[in-house]
Amino acid sequence: MKTIKIATAGRRKIEGTLFIPKRSRTARPGALFLHGWGGDRQRQLLPAKLLSDLGFVSLAVDLRGHGKTRRLGQSVSAYDNLKDALAAYDFLASRKNVNKDLMLVAGYSYGGFLAVLVSAERNVRWLALRSPALYRDKDMFIPKAAIKRRGLMAFRRRPLSPSDTIGLRAAAGIRAHVLVIEADRDRVIPRQQIRNYVRAFRQAQSIKHRIIHEADHAMSREEWYLAAVETFMNWLRDKEATRKPASKARTALARRIASPS
């Protein structure tokens, strides 16, 4: 595990944590993790580490306006953060020890929205979303903090098609294996929005929709969060992302469940 900095738009840099599997002499699958709005990469480190145990080169980043650049939060737009996410993907895919044909992108909430957009512009084999957010086209270029929440929530509660928003247009063209994890009692992401996403992935190689029962949007209880991580790991094993035995990842997750921090 090491901390790295990645050049992004506007001559700025974002910070990330890179996990490189042991004995990674051959090109390995790559995995990029994107956090939610107002968060940081810390909650992405557990799944990133578990994937490293499975043989992935994993990267979790802090988007602009988050982590050490939180002071920029009032001025950063979704378009700015999309540039950050693309820069992080390109950094990871360009590494000699990464197989750019075996790329995974995972995102939570706002990061899920960005993960969908990245997957429409880059080569992605696996796309994992937890409570993915959705935004109107007009929201892309204004500061995220300036978006009017009432209008946005009304938009999210509507049945929508790919013609209605950039997020669903991107989803409609994605050919990856897709996992969508929903929080049962989510007050931020309405159930209708999850339905909109699931319907939009019409060209996906496969689509799995799983619900973490009783969970809120943030999965604030450790048991909910770990259930989501385990759902993600089990889905990825089913997709045979790697032939390496998964016992190390299962053992690490079991330890984490037994001794939550």
Secondary structure, DSSP 4 states (H G I P E B T S, - for coil): -EEEEEE-GGG-EEEEEEE--TT--S-EEEEEEE--TT--GGGGHHHHHHHHHTT-EEEEEPPTTSGGGGGGTTT-BHHHHHHHHHHHHHHHHTSTTEEEEEEEEEEETHHHHHHHHHHHHS--SEEEEES-----GGGTTSBGGGS-HHHHHHHHTS---GGG-HHHHHHHT--SEEEEEEETT-SSS-HHHHHHHHHH-TT-SEEEEEEETT--TT--SHHHHHHHHHHHHHHHHHTT--SS-SHHHHHHHHHHHHS--
